[in-house]
Amino acid sequence: MATEYWVYVNSSLKKAQLHKSKCSACRFGQALKRTSDVSVDWWEGPFNSRDSGWESTQTAATRVGGMASRCMMCRP
Ligand SMILES: [Zn+2]
């Protein structure tokens, strides 16, 4: 299966982080959620290229007033 990219967004921590779908923190957008409130943190994706994923990470970061980053574990 091709690698897909997902963006984890947290509006209370003001961050957006890009992950690969196979990352243990991501698991295709199913893992890592800290709350059950989708207005606080959520996943966006999948994106089929790193470029479009990163672009969406930056867009999401701007929306929550924070910084875009890349996961240190999966290094997208
Ligand atoms: Zn990751």
N, CA, C, O and the ligand as a Tripos MOL2 file, in Angstrom:
@<TRIPOS>MOLECULE
protein
  305   303    77     0     0
PROTEIN
NO_CHARGES

@<TRIPOS>ATOM
      1 N           0.8510   -1.1980    0.0000 N.3       1 MET1
      2 CA          0.0000    0.0000    0.0000 C.3       1 MET1
      3 C           0.8850    1.2450    0.0000 C.2       1 MET1
      4 O           1.8780    1.3100    0.7250 O.2       1 MET1
      5 N           0.5270    2.2090   -0.7980 N.am      2 ALA2
      6 CA          1.3010    3.4520   -0.8740 C.3       2 ALA2
      7 C           1.1620    4.2470    0.4230 C.2       2 ALA2
      8 O           0.1410    4.1820    1.1080 O.2       2 ALA2
      9 N           2.1870    4.9780    0.7300 N.am      3 THR3
     10 CA          2.1490    5.8290    1.9140 C.3       3 THR3
     11 C           1.2120    7.0020    1.6760 C.2       3 THR3
     12 O           1.2700    7.6780    0.6490 O.2       3 THR3
     13 N           0.3470    7.2200    2.6590 N.am      4 GLU4
     14 CA         -0.5050    8.3990    2.6240 C.3       4 GLU4
     15 C          -0.0700    9.3020    3.7680 C.2       4 GLU4
     16 O           0.6610    8.8920    4.6690 O.2       4 GLU4
     17 N          -0.5340   10.5220    3.7070 N.am      5 TYR5
     18 CA         -0.1440   11.4970    4.7230 C.3       5 TYR5
     19 C          -1.3770   12.0390    5.4150 C.2       5 TYR5
     20 O          -2.4090   12.2760    4.7870 O.2       5 TYR5
     21 N          -1.2540   12.2310    6.7270 N.am      6 TRP6
     22 CA         -2.3530   12.7310    7.5430 C.3       6 TRP6
     23 C          -1.8600   13.9020    8.3820 C.2       6 TRP6
     24 O          -0.6880   13.9740    8.7520 O.2       6 TRP6
     25 N          -2.7740   14.8130    8.6730 N.am      7 VAL7
     26 CA         -2.4250   15.9740    9.4910 C.3       7 VAL7
     27 C          -3.2020   15.9050   10.7980 C.2       7 VAL7
     28 O          -4.4310   15.8340   10.8000 O.2       7 VAL7
     29 N          -2.4670   15.9260   11.9130 N.am      8 TYR8
     30 CA         -3.1110   15.9920   13.2210 C.3       8 TYR8
     31 C          -3.1990   17.4620   13.6230 C.2       8 TYR8
     32 O          -2.1930   18.1710   13.6620 O.2       8 TYR8
     33 N          -4.4280   17.9100   13.9230 N.am      9 VAL9
     34 CA         -4.6360   19.3120   14.2900 C.3       9 VAL9
     35 C          -5.1910   19.3700   15.7030 C.2       9 VAL9
     36 O          -6.1320   18.6520   16.0400 O.2       9 VAL9
     37 N          -4.6000   20.2320   16.5290 N.am     10 ASN10
     38 CA         -5.1100   20.4190   17.8850 C.3      10 ASN10
     39 C          -5.2730   21.9160   18.1250 C.2      10 ASN10
     40 O          -4.2950   22.6620   18.1810 O.2      10 ASN10
     41 N          -6.5340   22.3420   18.2650 N.am     11 SER11
     42 CA         -6.7900   23.7780   18.3700 C.3      11 SER11
     43 C          -6.4800   24.3170   19.7600 C.2      11 SER11
     44 O          -6.2210   25.5110   19.9060 O.2      11 SER11
     45 N          -6.5000   23.4610   20.7930 N.am     12 SER12
     46 CA         -6.1780   23.9760   22.1280 C.3      12 SER12
     47 C          -4.6680   24.0680   22.3250 C.2      12 SER12
     48 O          -4.1850   24.9550   23.0290 O.2      12 SER12
     49 N          -3.9220   23.1530   21.7030 N.am     13 LEU13
     50 CA         -2.4490   23.2330   21.7650 C.3      13 LEU13
     51 C          -1.8930   24.0900   20.6320 C.2      13 LEU13
     52 O          -0.6900   24.3450   20.5650 O.2      13 LEU13
     53 N          -2.7770   24.5280   19.7470 N.am     14 LYS14
     54 CA         -2.3820   25.3250   18.5930 C.3      14 LYS14
     55 C          -1.2650   24.6680   17.7930 C.2      14 LYS14
     56 O          -0.1780   25.2250   17.6430 O.2      14 LYS14
     57 N          -1.5510   23.4740   17.2830 N.am     15 LYS15
     58 CA         -0.5350   22.8390   16.4510 C.3      15 LYS15
     59 C          -1.1610   22.0040   15.3550 C.2      15 LYS15
     60 O          -2.2970   21.5400   15.4580 O.2      15 LYS15
     61 N          -0.3880   21.8330   14.3120 N.am     16 ALA16
     62 CA         -0.7590   20.9560   13.2120 C.3      16 ALA16
     63 C           0.4920   20.1890   12.8460 C.2      16 ALA16
     64 O           1.5470   20.7750   12.6010 O.2      16 ALA16
     65 N           0.3650   18.8530   12.8090 N.am     17 GLN17
     66 CA          1.5400   18.0140   12.6090 C.3      17 GLN17
     67 C           1.2880   16.9860   11.5230 C.2      17 GLN17
     68 O           0.2820   16.2770   11.5180 O.2      17 GLN17
     69 N           2.2380   16.9340   10.6040 N.am     18 LEU18
     70 CA          2.1320   16.0030    9.4860 C.3      18 LEU18
     71 C           2.6900   14.6330    9.8690 C.2      18 LEU18
     72 O           3.7560   14.5290   10.4750 O.2      18 LEU18
     73 N           1.9430   13.5730    9.5000 N.am     19 HIS19
     74 CA          2.3650   12.1890    9.7490 C.3      19 HIS19
     75 C           2.2070   11.3510    8.4950 C.2      19 HIS19
     76 O           1.4360   11.6810    7.5940 O.2      19 HIS19
     77 N           2.9590   10.2540    8.4610 N.am     20 LYS20
     78 CA          2.7060    9.2210    7.4630 C.3      20 LYS20
     79 C           1.6240    8.3010    8.0100 C.2      20 LYS20
     80 O           1.4760    8.1440    9.2220 O.2      20 LYS20
     81 N           0.8660    7.6940    7.0920 N.am     21 SER21
     82 CA         -0.2460    6.8350    7.5160 C.3      21 SER21
     83 C           0.2120    5.6720    8.3880 C.2      21 SER21
     84 O          -0.5410    5.2130    9.2480 O.2      21 SER21
     85 N           1.4370    5.1880    8.1790 N.am     22 LYS22
     86 CA          1.9010    4.0170    8.9280 C.3      22 LYS22
     87 C           2.4790    4.3620   10.2780 C.2      22 LYS22
     88 O           2.8200    3.4600   11.0430 O.2      22 LYS22
     89 N           2.6010    5.6300   10.5960 N.am     23 CYS23
     90 CA          3.1620    6.0500   11.8840 C.3      23 CYS23
     91 C           2.3100    5.5100   13.0280 C.2      23 CYS23
     92 O           1.0820    5.4900   12.9410 O.2      23 CYS23
     93 N           2.9740    5.0690   14.1100 N.am     24 SER24
     94 CA          2.2150    4.5130   15.2320 C.3      24 SER24
     95 C           1.3730    5.5820   15.9180 C.2      24 SER24
     96 O           0.3890    5.2600   16.5840 O.2      24 SER24
     97 N           1.7470    6.8460   15.7660 N.am     25 ALA25
     98 CA          0.9500    7.9310   16.3460 C.3      25 ALA25
     99 C          -0.2460    8.2800   15.4590 C.2      25 ALA25
    100 O          -1.1370    9.0250   15.8670 O.2      25 ALA25
    101 N          -0.2540    7.7350   14.2470 N.am     26 CYS26
    102 CA         -1.2980    8.0990   13.2890 C.3      26 CYS26
    103 C          -2.2510    6.9350   13.0150 C.2      26 CYS26
    104 O          -3.4610    7.0520   13.2090 O.2      26 CYS26
    105 N          -1.6930    5.8170   12.5640 N.am     27 ARG27
    106 CA         -2.4970    4.6470   12.1800 C.3      27 ARG27
    107 C          -3.6880    5.0410   11.3230 C.2      27 ARG27
    108 O          -4.8430    4.8100   11.6780 O.2      27 ARG27
    109 N          -3.3710    5.6430   10.1820 N.am     28 PHE28
    110 CA         -4.3980    6.0380    9.2170 C.3      28 PHE28
    111 C          -5.4500    6.9560    9.8330 C.2      28 PHE28
    112 O          -6.6430    6.8280    9.5570 O.2      28 PHE28
    113 N          -4.9860    7.8890   10.6780 N.am     29 GLY29
    114 CA         -5.9030    8.8800   11.2260 C.3      29 GLY29
    115 C          -6.7720    8.3650   12.3540 C.2      29 GLY29
    116 O          -7.7880    8.9800   12.6800 O.2      29 GLY29
    117 N          -6.3900    7.2300   12.9680 N.am     30 GLN30
    118 CA         -7.2050    6.6580   14.0440 C.3      30 GLN30
    119 C          -6.5910    6.8680   15.4330 C.2      30 GLN30
    120 O          -7.3050    6.8280   16.4350 O.2      30 GLN30
    121 N          -5.2770    7.0890   15.4980 N.am     31 ALA31
    122 CA         -4.5930    7.1410   16.7910 C.3      31 ALA31
    123 C          -4.4330    8.5740   17.2870 C.2      31 ALA31
    124 O          -4.9230    9.5180   16.6670 O.2      31 ALA31
    125 N          -3.7500    8.7190   18.3980 N.am     32 LEU32
    126 CA         -3.2680    9.9890   18.9610 C.3      32 LEU32
    127 C          -4.3180   10.9630   19.4690 C.2      32 LEU32
    128 O          -3.9680   11.8820   20.2090 O.2      32 LEU32
    129 N          -5.5810   10.8080   19.1100 N.am     33 LYS33
    130 CA         -6.5380   11.8200   19.5340 C.3      33 LYS33
    131 C          -6.5530   11.9540   21.0540 C.2      33 LYS33
    132 O          -6.6400   10.9590   21.7730 O.2      33 LYS33
    133 N          -6.4670   13.1960   21.5340 N.am     34 ARG34
    134 CA         -6.3940   13.4310   22.9690 C.3      34 ARG34
    135 C          -7.7640   13.6850   23.5610 C.2      34 ARG34
    136 O          -7.9560   13.5320   24.7670 O.2      34 ARG34
    137 N          -8.7160   14.0700   22.7370 N.am     35 THR35
    138 CA        -10.0510   14.3230   23.2420 C.3      35 THR35
    139 C         -11.0550   13.6540   22.3080 C.2      35 THR35
    140 O         -10.7110   13.2540   21.1950 O.2      35 THR35
    141 N         -12.3000   13.5350   22.7700 N.am     36 SER36
    142 CA        -13.3380   13.0100   21.8950 C.3      36 SER36
    143 C         -14.0960   14.1430   21.2270 C.2      36 SER36
    144 O         -15.0650   13.9160   20.5020 O.2      36 SER36
    145 N         -13.6480   15.3640   21.4780 N.am     37 ASP37
    146 CA        -14.3140   16.5390   20.9320 C.3      37 ASP37
    147 C         -13.6560   16.9330   19.6070 C.2      37 ASP37
    148 O         -12.5210   17.4080   19.5870 O.2      37 ASP37
    149 N         -14.3680   16.7340   18.5200 N.am     38 VAL38
    150 CA        -13.7780   16.9920   17.2040 C.3      38 VAL38
    151 C         -13.5300   18.4780   16.9390 C.2      38 VAL38
    152 O         -12.8960   18.8330   15.9450 O.2      38 VAL38
    153 N         -14.0310   19.3520   17.8280 N.am     39 SER39
    154 CA        -13.7100   20.7640   17.6320 C.3      39 SER39
    155 C         -12.3920   21.1230   18.3250 C.2      39 SER39
    156 O         -11.8650   22.2190   18.1360 O.2      39 SER39
    157 N         -11.8610   20.1880   19.1330 N.am     40 VAL40
    158 CA        -10.6020   20.4460   19.8400 C.3      40 VAL40
    159 C          -9.4250   19.8240   19.0890 C.2      40 VAL40
    160 O          -8.4330   20.4990   18.8170 O.2      40 VAL40
    161 N          -9.5370   18.5530   18.7610 N.am     41 ASP41
    162 CA         -8.4750   17.9370   17.9520 C.3      41 ASP41
    163 C          -9.0570   16.9360   16.9760 C.2      41 ASP41
    164 O         -10.0390   16.2520   17.2590 O.2      41 ASP41
    165 N          -8.4220   16.8730   15.8210 N.am     42 TRP42
    166 CA         -8.9480   16.0470   14.7400 C.3      42 TRP42
    167 C          -7.8410   15.7430   13.7410 C.2      42 TRP42
    168 O          -6.7660   16.3430   13.7620 O.2      42 TRP42
    169 N          -8.1450   14.7840   12.8590 N.am     43 TRP43
    170 CA         -7.2460   14.4340   11.7580 C.3      43 TRP43
    171 C          -7.8050   14.9670   10.4510 C.2      43 TRP43
    172 O          -9.0180   14.9960   10.2430 O.2      43 TRP43
    173 N          -6.9040   15.3870    9.5760 N.am     44 GLU44
    174 CA         -7.2910   15.7380    8.2150 C.3      44 GLU44
    175 C          -6.5080   14.8500    7.2700 C.2      44 GLU44
    176 O          -5.2980   14.6820    7.4220 O.2      44 GLU44
    177 N          -7.1910   14.2890    6.3080 N.am     45 GLY45
    178 CA         -6.5070   13.4230    5.3550 C.3      45 GLY45
    179 C          -7.4600   12.3920    4.7970 C.2      45 GLY45
    180 O          -8.6640   12.4780    5.0380 O.2      45 GLY45
    181 N          -6.9580   11.4250    4.0630 N.am     46 PRO46
    182 CA         -5.5450   11.2860    3.6920 C.3      46 PRO46
    183 C          -5.1390   12.1710    2.5170 C.2      46 PRO46
    184 O          -5.9640   12.5640    1.6920 O.2      46 PRO46
    185 N          -3.8540   12.4680    2.4680 N.am     47 PHE47
    186 CA         -3.2700   13.1700    1.3360 C.3      47 PHE47
    187 C          -2.3170   12.2070    0.6500 C.2      47 PHE47
    188 O          -1.5770   11.4750    1.3070 O.2      47 PHE47
    189 N          -2.3390   12.2130   -0.6780 N.am     48 ASN48
    190 CA         -1.5330   11.2070   -1.3720 C.3      48 ASN48
    191 C          -0.1230   11.6600   -1.7100 C.2      48 ASN48
    192 O           0.6500   10.9040   -2.2990 O.2      48 ASN48
    193 N           0.2170   12.8910   -1.3420 N.am     49 SER49
    194 CA          1.6100   13.2910   -1.5260 C.3      49 SER49
    195 C           2.0640   14.1000   -0.3240 C.2      49 SER49
    196 O           1.2620   14.7250    0.3700 O.2      49 SER49
    197 N           3.3830   14.0710   -0.0940 N.am     50 ARG50
    198 CA          3.9290   14.8000    1.0350 C.3      50 ARG50
    199 C           3.7100   16.2930    0.8530 C.2      50 ARG50
    200 O           3.4470   17.0090    1.8200 O.2      50 ARG50
    201 N           3.8200   16.7680   -0.3940 N.am     51 ASP51
    202 CA          3.6470   18.1990   -0.6550 C.3      51 ASP51
    203 C           2.2450   18.6810   -0.3170 C.2      51 ASP51
    204 O           2.0820   19.7050    0.3470 O.2      51 ASP51
    205 N           1.2210   17.9400   -0.7740 N.am     52 SER52
    206 CA         -0.1410   18.3940   -0.4800 C.3      52 SER52
    207 C          -0.4360   18.2470    1.0080 C.2      52 SER52
    208 O          -1.1800   19.0480    1.5740 O.2      52 SER52
    209 N           0.1440   17.2220    1.6490 N.am     53 GLY53
    210 CA         -0.0270   17.0590    3.0920 C.3      53 GLY53
    211 C           0.5900   18.2150    3.8600 C.2      53 GLY53
    212 O           0.0020   18.7380    4.8070 O.2      53 GLY53
    213 N           1.7780   18.6000    3.4370 N.am     54 TRP54
    214 CA          2.4790   19.6930    4.1310 C.3      54 TRP54
    215 C           1.7690   21.0210    3.9250 C.2      54 TRP54
    216 O           1.6960   21.8520    4.8310 O.2      54 TRP54
    217 N           1.2420   21.2090    2.7090 N.am     55 GLU55
    218 CA          0.4840   22.4240    2.4280 C.3      55 GLU55
    219 C          -0.7330   22.5030    3.3470 C.2      55 GLU55
    220 O          -1.0410   23.5660    3.8860 O.2      55 GLU55
    221 N          -1.4170   21.3860    3.5230 N.am     56 SER56
    222 CA         -2.5910   21.3560    4.3980 C.3      56 SER56
    223 C          -2.1930   21.5220    5.8570 C.2      56 SER56
    224 O          -2.9430   22.1000    6.6440 O.2      56 SER56
    225 N          -1.0080   21.0150    6.2230 N.am     57 THR57
    226 CA         -0.5150   21.2080    7.5910 C.3      57 THR57
    227 C          -0.3510   22.6900    7.8790 C.2      57 THR57
    228 O          -0.7330   23.1720    8.9450 O.2      57 THR57
    229 N           0.2200   23.4070    6.9220 N.am     58 GLN58
    230 CA          0.4320   24.8360    7.1100 C.3      58 GLN58
    231 C          -0.8810   25.6020    7.1470 C.2      58 GLN58
    232 O          -1.0430   26.5340    7.9340 O.2      58 GLN58
    233 N          -1.8160   25.2030    6.2930 N.am     59 THR59
    234 CA         -3.1310   25.8400    6.2900 C.3      59 THR59
    235 C          -3.8350   25.6350    7.6340 C.2      59 THR59
    236 O          -4.4060   26.5640    8.2060 O.2      59 THR59
    237 N          -3.7770   24.3810    8.1250 N.am     60 ALA60
    238 CA         -4.4270   24.0690    9.3980 C.3      60 ALA60
    239 C          -3.7560   24.8080   10.5500 C.2      60 ALA60
    240 O          -4.4340   25.2730   11.4670 O.2      60 ALA60
    241 N          -2.4400   24.9200   10.5110 N.am     61 ALA61
    242 CA         -1.6950   25.6250   11.5660 C.3      61 ALA61
    243 C          -2.1210   27.0870   11.6140 C.2      61 ALA61
    244 O          -2.3290   27.6510   12.6880 O.2      61 ALA61
    245 N          -2.2470   27.6890   10.4450 N.am     62 THR62
    246 CA         -2.6790   29.0820   10.3820 C.3      62 THR62
    247 C          -4.0760   29.2260   10.9750 C.2      62 THR62
    248 O          -4.3680   30.1900   11.6830 O.2      62 THR62
    249 N          -4.9410   28.2450   10.6730 N.am     63 ARG63
    250 CA         -6.3300   28.2960   11.1320 C.3      63 ARG63
    251 C          -6.4180   28.2500   12.6550 C.2      63 ARG63
    252 O          -7.2580   28.9320   13.2430 O.2      63 ARG63
    253 N          -5.5600   27.4510   13.3070 N.am     64 VAL64
    254 CA         -5.6180   27.3600   14.7690 C.3      64 VAL64
    255 C          -4.6440   28.3320   15.4390 C.2      64 VAL64
    256 O          -4.5160   28.3450   16.6630 O.2      64 VAL64
    257 N          -3.9620   29.1420   14.6310 N.am     65 GLY65
    258 CA         -3.0650   30.1530   15.1810 C.3      65 GLY65
    259 C          -1.7710   29.5990   15.7370 C.2      65 GLY65
    260 O          -1.2130   30.1450   16.6890 O.2      65 GLY65
    261 N          -1.2900   28.5120   15.1440 N.am     66 GLY66
    262 CA         -0.0720   27.8770   15.6620 C.3      66 GLY66
    263 C           0.9540   27.5980   14.5850 C.2      66 GLY66
    264 O           0.9740   28.2340   13.5310 O.2      66 GLY66
    265 N           1.8040   26.6300   14.8800 N.am     67 MET67
    266 CA          2.9110   26.3010   13.9920 C.3      67 MET67
    267 C           2.6980   24.9420   13.3300 C.2      67 MET67
    268 O           2.1470   24.0150   13.9250 O.2      67 MET67
    269 N           3.1510   24.8540   12.0850 N.am     68 ALA68
    270 CA          3.1460   23.5720   11.3860 C.3      68 ALA68
    271 C           4.4190   22.8150   11.7390 C.2      68 ALA68
    272 O           5.4950   23.4050   11.8420 O.2      68 ALA68
    273 N           4.2890   21.5010   11.9250 N.am     69 SER69
    274 CA          5.4790   20.7120   12.2180 C.3      69 SER69
    275 C           5.3530   19.3380   11.5700 C.2      69 SER69
    276 O           4.2890   18.9510   11.0870 O.2      69 SER69
    277 N           6.4740   18.6110   11.5730 N.am     70 ARG70
    278 CA          6.4810   17.2460   11.0540 C.3      70 ARG70
    279 C           6.7360   16.3070   12.2220 C.2      70 ARG70
    280 O           7.4670   16.6460   13.1530 O.2      70 ARG70
    281 N           6.1300   15.1230   12.1690 N.am     71 CYS71
    282 CA          6.3160   14.1360   13.2290 C.3      71 CYS71
    283 C           7.7900   13.7340   13.3410 C.2      71 CYS71
    284 O           8.4540   13.5120   12.3290 O.2      71 CYS71
    285 N           8.2980   13.6410   14.5740 N.am     72 MET72
    286 CA          9.6870   13.2420   14.7880 C.3      72 MET72
    287 C           9.8690   11.7370   14.6460 C.2      72 MET72
    288 O          10.9900   11.2680   14.4530 O.2      72 MET72
    289 N           8.7790   10.9730   14.7410 N.am     73 MET73
    290 CA          8.8810    9.5230   14.6840 C.3      73 MET73
    291 C           8.8910    9.0050   13.2450 C.2      73 MET73
    292 O           9.7490    8.2090   12.8650 O.2      73 MET73
    293 N           7.9360    9.4640   12.4660 N.am     74 CYS74
    294 CA          7.8270    8.9160   11.1010 C.3      74 CYS74
    295 C           8.5290    9.7920   10.0720 C.2      74 CYS74
    296 O           8.7310    9.3650    8.9350 O.2      74 CYS74
    297 N           8.9020   11.0080   10.4530 N.am     75 ARG75
    298 CA          9.6570   11.9230    9.5820 C.3      75 ARG75
    299 C           9.0980   12.0190    8.1650 C.2      75 ARG75
    300 O           9.7530   11.6180    7.2030 O.2      75 ARG75
    301 N           7.8890   12.5490    8.0450 N.am     76 PRO76
    302 CA          7.2780   12.6740    6.7080 C.3      76 PRO76
    303 C           8.0020   13.7320    5.8710 C.2      76 PRO76
    304 O           7.6280   13.9720    4.7230 O.2      76 PRO76
    305 ZN          4.1710   10.2970   12.8460 Zn       77 ZN77
@<TRIPOS>BOND
     1     1     2 1
     2     2     3 1
     3     3     4 2
     4     3     5 am
     5     5     6 1
     6     6     7 1
     7     7     8 2
     8     7     9 am
     9     9    10 1
    10    10    11 1
    11    11    12 2
    12    11    13 am
    13    13    14 1
    14    14    15 1
    15    15    16 2
    16    15    17 am
    17    17    18 1
    18    18    19 1
    19    19    20 2
    20    19    21 am
    21    21    22 1
    22    22    23 1
    23    23    24 2
    24    23    25 am
    25    25    26 1
    26    26    27 1
    27    27    28 2
    28    27    29 am
    29    29    30 1
    30    30    31 1
    31    31    32 2
    32    31    33 am
    33    33    34 1
    34    34    35 1
    35    35    36 2
    36    35    37 am
    37    37    38 1
    38    38    39 1
    39    39    40 2
    40    39    41 am
    41    41    42 1
    42    42    43 1
    43    43    44 2
    44    43    45 am
    45    45    46 1
    46    46    47 1
    47    47    48 2
    48    47    49 am
    49    49    50 1
    50    50    51 1
    51    51    52 2
    52    51    53 am
    53    53    54 1
    54    54    55 1
    55    55    56 2
    56    55    57 am
    57    57    58 1
    58    58    59 1
    59    59    60 2
    60    59    61 am
    61    61    62 1
    62    62    63 1
    63    63    64 2
    64    63    65 am
    65    65    66 1
    66    66    67 1
    67    67    68 2
    68    67    69 am
    69    69    70 1
    70    70    71 1
    71    71    72 2
    72    71    73 am
    73    73    74 1
    74    74    75 1
    75    75    76 2
    76    75    77 am
    77    77    78 1
    78    78    79 1
    79    79    80 2
    80    79    81 am
    81    81    82 1
    82    82    83 1
    83    83    84 2
    84    83    85 am
    85    85    86 1
    86    86    87 1
    87    87    88 2
    88    87    89 am
    89    89    90 1
    90    90    91 1
    91    91    92 2
    92    91    93 am
    93    93    94 1
    94    94    95 1
    95    95    96 2
    96    95    97 am
    97    97    98 1
    98    98    99 1
    99    99   100 2
   100    99   101 am
   101   101   102 1
   102   102   103 1
   103   103   104 2
   104   103   105 am
   105   105   106 1
   106   106   107 1
   107   107   108 2
   108   107   109 am
   109   109   110 1
   110   110   111 1
   111   111   112 2
   112   111   113 am
   113   113   114 1
   114   114   115 1
   115   115   116 2
   116   115   117 am
   117   117   118 1
   118   118   119 1
   119   119   120 2
   120   119   121 am
   121   121   122 1
   122   122   123 1
   123   123   124 2
   124   123   125 am
   125   125   126 1
   126   126   127 1
   127   127   128 2
   128   127   129 am
   129   129   130 1
   130   130   131 1
   131   131   132 2
   132   131   133 am
   133   133   134 1
   134   134   135 1
   135   135   136 2
   136   135   137 am
   137   137   138 1
   138   138   139 1
   139   139   140 2
   140   139   141 am
   141   141   142 1
   142   142   143 1
   143   143   144 2
   144   143   145 am
   145   145   146 1
   146   146   147 1
   147   147   148 2
   148   147   149 am
   149   149   150 1
   150   150   151 1
   151   151   152 2
   152   151   153 am
   153   153   154 1
   154   154   155 1
   155   155   156 2
   156   155   157 am
   157   157   158 1
   158   158   159 1
   159   159   160 2
   160   159   161 am
   161   161   162 1
   162   162   163 1
   163   163   164 2
   164   163   165 am
   165   165   166 1
   166   166   167 1
   167   167   168 2
   168   167   169 am
   169   169   170 1
   170   170   171 1
   171   171   172 2
   172   171   173 am
   173   173   174 1
   174   174   175 1
   175   175   176 2
   176   175   177 am
   177   177   178 1
   178   178   179 1
   179   179   180 2
   180   179   181 am
   181   181   182 1
   182   182   183 1
   183   183   184 2
   184   183   185 am
   185   185   186 1
   186   186   187 1
   187   187   188 2
   188   187   189 am
   189   189   190 1
   190   190   191 1
   191   191   192 2
   192   191   193 am
   193   193   194 1
   194   194   195 1
   195   195   196 2
   196   195   197 am
   197   197   198 1
   198   198   199 1
   199   199   200 2
   200   199   201 am
   201   201   202 1
   202   202   203 1
   203   203   204 2
   204   203   205 am
   205   205   206 1
   206   206   207 1
   207   207   208 2
   208   207   209 am
   209   209   210 1
   210   210   211 1
   211   211   212 2
   212   211   213 am
   213   213   214 1
   214   214   215 1
   215   215   216 2
   216   215   217 am
   217   217   218 1
   218   218   219 1
   219   219   220 2
   220   219   221 am
   221   221   222 1
   222   222   223 1
   223   223   224 2
   224   223   225 am
   225   225   226 1
   226   226   227 1
   227   227   228 2
   228   227   229 am
   229   229   230 1
   230   230   231 1
   231   231   232 2
   232   231   233 am
   233   233   234 1
   234   234   235 1
   235   235   236 2
   236   235   237 am
   237   237   238 1
   238   238   239 1
   239   239   240 2
   240   239   241 am
   241   241   242 1
   242   242   243 1
   243   243   244 2
   244   243   245 am
   245   245   246 1
   246   246   247 1
   247   247   248 2
   248   247   249 am
   249   249   250 1
   250   250   251 1
   251   251   252 2
   252   251   253 am
   253   253   254 1
   254   254   255 1
   255   255   256 2
   256   255   257 am
   257   257   258 1
   258   258   259 1
   259   259   260 2
   260   259   261 am
   261   261   262 1
   262   262   263 1
   263   263   264 2
   264   263   265 am
   265   265   266 1
   266   266   267 1
   267   267   268 2
   268   267   269 am
   269   269   270 1
   270   270   271 1
   271   271   272 2
   272   271   273 am
   273   273   274 1
   274   274   275 1
   275   275   276 2
   276   275   277 am
   277   277   278 1
   278   278   279 1
   279   279   280 2
   280   279   281 am
   281   281   282 1
   282   282   283 1
   283   283   284 2
   284   283   285 am
   285   285   286 1
   286   286   287 1
   287   287   288 2
   288   287   289 am
   289   289   290 1
   290   290   291 1
   291   291   292 2
   292   291   293 am
   293   293   294 1
   294   294   295 1
   295   295   296 2
   296   295   297 am
   297   297   298 1
   298   298   299 1
   299   299   300 2
   300   299   301 am
   301   301   302 1
   302   302   303 1
   303   303   304 2
@<TRIPOS>SUBSTRUCTURE
     1 MET1         2 RESIDUE 1 A MET
     2 ALA2         6 RESIDUE 1 A ALA
     3 THR3        10 RESIDUE 1 A THR
     4 GLU4        14 RESIDUE 1 A GLU
     5 TYR5        18 RESIDUE 1 A TYR
     6 TRP6        22 RESIDUE 1 A TRP
     7 VAL7        26 RESIDUE 1 A VAL
     8 TYR8        30 RESIDUE 1 A TYR
     9 VAL9        34 RESIDUE 1 A VAL
    10 ASN10       38 RESIDUE 1 A ASN
    11 SER11       42 RESIDUE 1 A SER
    12 SER12       46 RESIDUE 1 A SER
    13 LEU13       50 RESIDUE 1 A LEU
    14 LYS14       54 RESIDUE 1 A LYS
    15 LYS15       58 RESIDUE 1 A LYS
    16 ALA16       62 RESIDUE 1 A ALA
    17 GLN17       66 RESIDUE 1 A GLN
    18 LEU18       70 RESIDUE 1 A LEU
    19 HIS19       74 RESIDUE 1 A HIS
    20 LYS20       78 RESIDUE 1 A LYS
    21 SER21       82 RESIDUE 1 A SER
    22 LYS22       86 RESIDUE 1 A LYS
    23 CYS23       90 RESIDUE 1 A CYS
    24 SER24       94 RESIDUE 1 A SER
    25 ALA25       98 RESIDUE 1 A ALA
    26 CYS26      102 RESIDUE 1 A CYS
    27 ARG27      106 RESIDUE 1 A ARG
    28 PHE28      110 RESIDUE 1 A PHE
    29 GLY29      114 RESIDUE 1 A GLY
    30 GLN30      118 RESIDUE 1 A GLN
    31 ALA31      122 RESIDUE 1 A ALA
    32 LEU32      126 RESIDUE 1 A LEU
    33 LYS33      130 RESIDUE 1 A LYS
    34 ARG34      134 RESIDUE 1 A ARG
    35 THR35      138 RESIDUE 1 A THR
    36 SER36      142 RESIDUE 1 A SER
    37 ASP37      146 RESIDUE 1 A ASP
    38 VAL38      150 RESIDUE 1 A VAL
    39 SER39      154 RESIDUE 1 A SER
    40 VAL40      158 RESIDUE 1 A VAL
    41 ASP41      162 RESIDUE 1 A ASP
    42 TRP42      166 RESIDUE 1 A TRP
    43 TRP43      170 RESIDUE 1 A TRP
    44 GLU44      174 RESIDUE 1 A GLU
    45 GLY45      178 RESIDUE 1 A GLY
    46 PRO46      182 RESIDUE 1 A PRO
    47 PHE47      186 RESIDUE 1 A PHE
    48 ASN48      190 RESIDUE 1 A ASN
    49 SER49      194 RESIDUE 1 A SER
    50 ARG50      198 RESIDUE 1 A ARG
    51 ASP51      202 RESIDUE 1 A ASP
    52 SER52      206 RESIDUE 1 A SER
    53 GLY53      210 RESIDUE 1 A GLY
    54 TRP54      214 RESIDUE 1 A TRP
    55 GLU55      218 RESIDUE 1 A GLU
    56 SER56      222 RESIDUE 1 A SER
    57 THR57      226 RESIDUE 1 A THR
    58 GLN58      230 RESIDUE 1 A GLN
    59 THR59      234 RESIDUE 1 A THR
    60 ALA60      238 RESIDUE 1 A ALA
    61 ALA61      242 RESIDUE 1 A ALA
    62 THR62      246 RESIDUE 1 A THR
    63 ARG63      250 RESIDUE 1 A ARG
    64 VAL64      254 RESIDUE 1 A VAL
    65 GLY65      258 RESIDUE 1 A GLY
    66 GLY66      262 RESIDUE 1 A GLY
    67 MET67      266 RESIDUE 1 A MET
    68 ALA68      270 RESIDUE 1 A ALA
    69 SER69      274 RESIDUE 1 A SER
    70 ARG70      278 RESIDUE 1 A ARG
    71 CYS71      282 RESIDUE 1 A CYS
    72 MET72      286 RESIDUE 1 A MET
    73 MET73      290 RESIDUE 1 A MET
    74 CYS74      294 RESIDUE 1 A CYS
    75 ARG75      298 RESIDUE 1 A ARG
    76 PRO76      302 RESIDUE 1 A PRO
    77 ZN77       305 GROUP 0 **** ****
